[in-house]
Amino acid sequence: MEKILVGLKRVVDYNVRVRVKSDGSGIETDGVKMSINPFDEIALEEALRIKERGEASEVIVMSIGSAEAQQQLRTGLAMGADRAILVQTDTAVTPLGIARTFKSIIDRDGIDLVILGKQAIDNDNSQVPQMLAAIWDRPQATFVSQIETNGDTATVVREVDAGLEKIEVDLPAVISVDLRLNEPRYVKLPDIMKAKKKPLEELALADLDIDPGPAVENRTFEPPMERERGVIVDDVAGLIAALKEKGLA
């Protein structure tokens, strides 16, 4: 196996409390910490471990979005990726358009394995890996918590409703990863400095020979309803009475 491609999405950091803008036009991002989608960070860590075991020669990180996504790509390079690709666009891209963009880079660079996070913590679609596998006409393994590569195959453990499932897929393939796969490494200052010298290629989405699909327009955003304050009861009888009062028992 030669090349592994990993997708990195720029999202609001998972430790930050998400706030809706006062006019309901979107999520407040001014002055808000942005980070790599946590599932994508796990995907990158696994790709780096595969390379460190001598089972791949190059790890490439890729992001689709505004120029600000360079920050997350540079973090990926600091973690150990060899080079980065930023496909720039200032408009929202559908999961199908994202999958088609990845397929364009796969065809251009001759990718052997794509590792993605199972979902992004902002939209929670969990669609891109499956769509990419279908467009690429290659095997897929989703919700993976363990990966072993062996030449032209990969053996993975999937987290499914009934427990764990172990399957083998032929490479090239698309793998989407779950939280329990690994613990991403800590990025040190010397690695950040070295990352500045690594190549970061910038492309315009409009220049790629793909159909990004229909545009998606988000009309309005609303915060979730505030939860009612809890009630403390003295015993089981009090709990039953409180439930009956709310029509729940």
Secondary structure, 3 states (H helix, E strand, C coil): CCEEEEECCEEECCCCCCCECCCCCCECCCCCCEEECHHHHHHHHHHHHHHHCCCCCEEEEEEEECHHHHHHHHHHHHHCCCEEEEEECCCCCCHHHHHHHHHHHHHHHCCCEEEEECCCCCCCCCCHHHHHHHHHCCCEEEEEEEEEEECCEEEEEEEECCEEEEEEEECCEEEEECHHHCCCCCCCHHHHHHHCCCCEEEEEHHHCCCCCCCCCCCCCCCCCCCCCCCCCCCCHHHHHHHHHHCCCC
